């Protein structure tokens, strides 16, 4: 088993919160919620699904990704595979 940490960005957008994982955006790792916490829960689920798909397809999982410092990092999500 290995644990991965992914930067997550959560930003307000009108009447909801947008959440995405910059390093996994090309795999559509983005979602939303009506609250910041709901968006965080949703992005955790999305990241888990993306990682599961990468493992099934035997594709490389980004390891400790470096993200552009201009991106606001709300938190990090830890996934164990």
Backbone as ProteinMPNN parsed JSONL, in Angstrom:
{"seq_chain_A": "XXXXXXXXXXXXXXXXXXXXXXXXXXXXXXXXXXXXXXXXXXXXXXXXXXXXXXXXXXXXXXXXXXXXXXXXXXXXXXXXX", "coords_chain_A": {"N_chain_A": [[0.832, -1.189, 0.0], [0.368, 2.282, -0.64], [0.478, 5.707, 0.213], [-0.929, 8.643, -1.045], [-0.772, 12.155, -1.431], [-2.792, 14.799, -2.365], [-3.107, 18.033, -3.647], [-5.838, 20.164, -3.094], [-8.148, 22.426, -4.404], [-10.52, 24.677, -3.302], [-13.099, 26.777, -4.022], [-15.3, 29.593, -3.712], [-18.277, 30.001, -5.69], [-20.639, 31.835, -6.894], [-23.586, 30.586, -5.767], [-22.575, 28.249, -4.71], [-19.837, 25.946, -4.004], [-16.813, 25.313, -5.667], [-14.71, 22.588, -6.331], [-11.534, 21.212, -6.995], [-8.819, 19.137, -8.148], [-5.777, 20.112, -8.975], [-3.587, 18.62, -10.154], [-4.829, 16.387, -11.118], [-6.682, 17.25, -12.917], [-6.802, 16.756, -15.681], [-8.004, 14.344, -15.732], [-10.566, 14.874, -15.139], [-11.019, 15.577, -12.445], [-12.903, 17.159, -10.708], [-15.49, 18.916, -8.989], [-18.447, 19.942, -7.156], [-20.206, 21.621, -4.443], [-22.829, 22.574, -2.142], [-21.912, 23.636, 0.169], [-18.71, 24.443, 1.641], [-17.591, 22.253, 2.964], [-19.139, 20.151, 1.92], [-18.326, 20.222, -0.769], [-15.67, 19.529, -0.38], [-15.922, 16.883, 0.583], [-17.03, 15.707, -1.696], [-14.959, 16.062, -3.623], [-13.018, 14.444, -2.535], [-14.169, 11.922, -2.901], [-14.268, 11.892, -5.725], [-11.527, 12.023, -6.388], [-10.728, 9.583, -5.32], [-12.122, 7.828, -7.052], [-10.877, 8.451, -9.511], [-8.227, 7.676, -8.968], [-8.618, 4.948, -8.509], [-9.412, 4.148, -11.076], [-7.061, 4.752, -12.511], [-5.323, 2.882, -11.348], [-6.584, 0.467, -12.1], [-6.27, 0.661, -14.855], [-3.596, 0.465, -15.018], [-2.0, 2.755, -15.058], [0.315, 5.399, -14.366], [0.347, 6.927, -11.164], [0.298, 10.224, -10.119], [2.966, 11.225, -8.085], [3.35, 12.816, -5.087], [2.728, 15.502, -6.135], [3.849, 18.572, -7.622], [2.552, 21.728, -7.544], [1.614, 24.708, -9.231], [2.552, 27.579, -7.514], [0.863, 29.776, -7.5], [-1.673, 28.939, -7.253], [-4.366, 28.729, -5.053], [-4.187, 26.792, -2.275], [-6.416, 24.937, -0.675], [-6.597, 22.65, 0.881], [-5.277, 19.355, 1.503], [-5.734, 16.136, 0.151], [-5.654, 12.876, 1.303], [-4.956, 9.754, -0.023], [-5.024, 6.266, 0.098], [-3.624, 3.56, -1.561]], "CA_chain_A": [[0.0, 0.0, 0.0], [1.069, 3.55, -0.695], [-0.387, 6.849, 0.468], [-0.7, 9.787, -1.911], [-1.369, 13.414, -0.999], [-3.127, 15.639, -3.506], [-3.577, 19.38, -3.349], [-7.224, 20.398, -3.475], [-8.533, 23.831, -4.415], [-11.959, 24.854, -3.099], [-13.359, 28.207, -4.201], [-16.718, 29.946, -3.83], [-18.739, 30.342, -7.04], [-22.038, 32.229, -6.758], [-24.312, 29.961, -4.652], [-21.992, 26.943, -4.392], [-18.383, 25.868, -3.921], [-16.173, 24.496, -6.694], [-13.524, 21.902, -5.817], [-10.804, 20.45, -8.005], [-7.46, 18.707, -7.846], [-5.037, 20.586, -10.149], [-2.738, 17.623, -10.801], [-5.686, 15.366, -11.728], [-7.712, 17.904, -13.73], [-6.93, 16.135, -17.005], [-8.873, 13.174, -15.545], [-11.848, 15.448, -14.724], [-11.13, 15.556, -10.989], [-13.533, 18.411, -10.293], [-16.86, 18.729, -8.525], [-18.967, 21.11, -6.459], [-21.11, 21.364, -3.329], [-23.497, 23.787, -1.659], [-21.073, 24.169, 1.238], [-17.296, 24.133, 1.456], [-17.38, 20.887, 3.44], [-19.75, 19.229, 0.947], [-17.426, 20.202, -1.925], [-14.487, 18.768, 0.023], [-16.301, 15.456, 0.593], [-17.218, 15.271, -3.084], [-13.68, 15.948, -4.333], [-12.36, 13.263, -1.982], [-14.758, 10.781, -3.617], [-13.844, 11.96, -7.126], [-10.114, 11.647, -6.447], [-10.703, 8.138, -5.104], [-12.549, 7.155, -8.29], [-9.832, 8.65, -10.517], [-7.091, 6.825, -8.608], [-9.033, 3.564, -8.752], [-9.37, 3.955, -12.53], [-5.651, 4.719, -12.914], [-4.783, 1.597, -10.904], [-7.163, -0.568, -12.96], [-5.694, 0.814, -16.2], [-2.142, 0.348, -14.852], [-1.371, 4.029, -15.39], [1.073, 5.988, -13.249], [-0.337, 7.867, -10.284], [1.227, 11.301, -9.772], [3.52, 11.047, -6.746], [3.67, 14.076, -4.434], [2.769, 16.482, -7.224], [4.186, 19.973, -7.401], [1.524, 22.529, -8.188], [1.936, 26.129, -9.358], [2.364, 28.287, -6.258], [-0.158, 30.812, -7.591], [-2.973, 28.322, -6.993], [-4.704, 28.699, -3.638], [-4.332, 25.425, -1.782], [-7.32, 24.895, 0.458], [-6.239, 21.512, 1.716], [-4.723, 18.218, 0.797], [-6.497, 14.916, 0.338], [-4.763, 11.713, 1.404], [-5.559, 8.544, -0.558], [-4.157, 5.095, 0.225], [-3.9, 2.552, -2.587]], "C_chain_A": [[0.873, 1.249, 0.0], [0.058, 4.666, -0.478], [0.041, 8.011, -0.417], [-1.395, 11.001, -1.309], [-1.591, 14.276, -2.23], [-3.632, 16.989, -3.026], [-4.993, 19.523, -3.882], [-7.491, 21.889, -3.393], [-10.047, 23.894, -4.282], [-12.223, 26.354, -3.106], [-14.855, 28.465, -4.263], [-17.052, 30.338, -5.27], [-20.246, 30.576, -6.974], [-22.675, 31.541, -5.552], [-23.775, 28.585, -4.268], [-20.481, 27.057, -4.304], [-17.876, 24.914, -4.981], [-14.927, 23.87, -6.072], [-12.856, 21.145, -6.954], [-9.407, 20.116, -7.503], [-6.615, 19.078, -9.068], [-4.241, 19.503, -10.872], [-3.566, 16.527, -11.489], [-6.784, 15.965, -12.607], [-7.89, 17.257, -15.101], [-7.768, 14.86, -16.949], [-10.247, 13.598, -15.027], [-12.067, 15.369, -13.224], [-11.619, 16.917, -10.496], [-14.976, 18.121, -9.908], [-17.33, 20.002, -7.847], [-19.825, 20.66, -5.279], [-21.741, 22.667, -2.898], [-22.76, 24.417, -0.484], [-19.628, 23.782, 0.958], [-17.01, 22.682, 1.866], [-17.976, 19.853, 2.477], [-18.861, 19.115, -0.292], [-16.172, 19.389, -1.602], [-14.777, 17.261, 0.041], [-16.42, 14.919, -0.834], [-15.892, 15.11, -3.806], [-12.89, 14.764, -3.806], [-12.859, 12.006, -2.7], [-14.281, 10.733, -5.07], [-12.384, 11.526, -7.266], [-9.976, 10.136, -6.248], [-11.092, 7.367, -6.355], [-11.488, 7.275, -9.379], [-8.65, 7.732, -10.229], [-7.416, 5.359, -8.857], [-8.963, 3.238, -10.249], [-7.927, 3.88, -13.029], [-5.016, 3.383, -12.536], [-5.291, 0.474, -11.812], [-6.557, -0.544, -14.363], [-4.168, 0.72, -16.191], [-1.399, 1.6, -15.327], [-0.679, 4.574, -14.149], [0.204, 6.971, -12.469], [0.666, 8.96, -9.938], [1.667, 11.166, -8.316], [3.973, 12.381, -6.188], [3.805, 15.202, -5.455], [3.139, 17.886, -6.776], [3.183, 20.789, -8.204], [1.973, 23.977, -8.188], [1.592, 26.868, -8.062], [1.299, 29.369, -6.303], [-1.553, 30.256, -7.299], [-3.206, 28.279, -5.491], [-4.953, 27.259, -3.218], [-5.206, 25.442, -0.547], [-6.945, 23.782, 1.414], [-5.598, 20.449, 0.858], [-5.579, 17.02, 1.124], [-5.514, 13.758, 0.331], [-5.529, 10.482, 0.949], [-4.56, 7.416, -0.396], [-4.591, 4.044, -0.791], [-3.13, 1.299, -2.244]], "O_chain_A": [[1.967, 1.266, 0.564], [-1.083, 4.578, -0.932], [1.228, 8.322, -0.523], [-2.482, 10.884, -0.744], [-0.683, 14.46, -3.041], [-4.467, 17.078, -2.126], [-5.308, 19.063, -4.98], [-7.105, 22.541, -2.423], [-10.774, 23.253, -5.041], [-11.656, 27.104, -2.311], [-15.603, 27.651, -4.804], [-16.231, 30.925, -5.976], [-21.031, 29.628, -6.995], [-22.34, 31.877, -4.416], [-24.454, 27.832, -3.57], [-19.915, 28.132, -4.506], [-18.435, 23.835, -5.175], [-14.175, 24.545, -5.369], [-13.525, 20.516, -7.774], [-8.893, 20.729, -6.568], [-6.724, 18.42, -10.103], [-4.229, 19.479, -12.103], [-3.051, 15.817, -12.353], [-7.716, 15.262, -12.999], [-9.002, 17.212, -15.626], [-8.195, 14.349, -17.984], [-11.007, 12.766, -14.53], [-13.186, 15.119, -12.776], [-10.856, 17.711, -9.945], [-15.601, 17.199, -10.432], [-16.673, 21.038, -7.954], [-20.132, 19.477, -5.133], [-21.254, 23.744, -3.243], [-22.958, 25.592, -0.178], [-19.357, 22.902, 0.141], [-16.268, 21.974, 1.184], [-17.38, 18.8, 2.249], [-18.667, 18.015, -0.808], [-15.671, 18.65, -2.45], [-13.967, 16.464, -0.431], [-15.966, 13.814, -1.134], [-15.703, 14.132, -4.53], [-12.156, 14.134, -4.568], [-12.068, 11.135, -3.062], [-13.934, 9.668, -5.581], [-12.048, 10.749, -8.161], [-9.19, 9.488, -6.939], [-10.462, 6.362, -6.686], [-11.224, 6.309, -10.095], [-8.128, 7.084, -11.136], [-6.577, 4.613, -9.361], [-8.5, 2.163, -10.63], [-7.603, 3.043, -13.872], [-4.254, 2.816, -13.319], [-4.511, -0.375, -12.244], [-6.356, -1.589, -14.982], [-3.526, 0.875, -17.229], [-0.321, 1.516, -15.915], [-1.048, 4.244, -13.022], [-0.566, 7.74, -13.044], [1.777, 8.655, -9.504], [0.836, 11.01, -7.422], [4.874, 13.014, -6.739], [4.88, 15.782, -5.611], [2.779, 18.321, -5.683], [2.994, 20.562, -9.399], [2.638, 24.426, -7.254], [0.464, 26.784, -7.577], [0.865, 29.841, -5.252], [-2.503, 31.018, -7.12], [-2.336, 27.841, -4.739], [-5.837, 26.592, -3.756], [-4.785, 25.909, 0.511], [-6.976, 23.967, 2.63], [-5.403, 20.62, -0.346], [-6.092, 16.895, 2.236], [-4.649, 13.67, -0.54], [-6.611, 10.19, 1.458], [-3.382, 7.578, -0.713], [-5.766, 3.685, -0.871], [-3.208, 0.308, -2.97]]}, "name": "protein", "num_of_chains": 1, "seq": "XXXXXXXXXXXXXXXXXXXXXXXXXXXXXXXXXXXXXXXXXXXXXXXXXXXXXXXXXXXXXXXXXXXXXXXXXXXXXXXXX"}
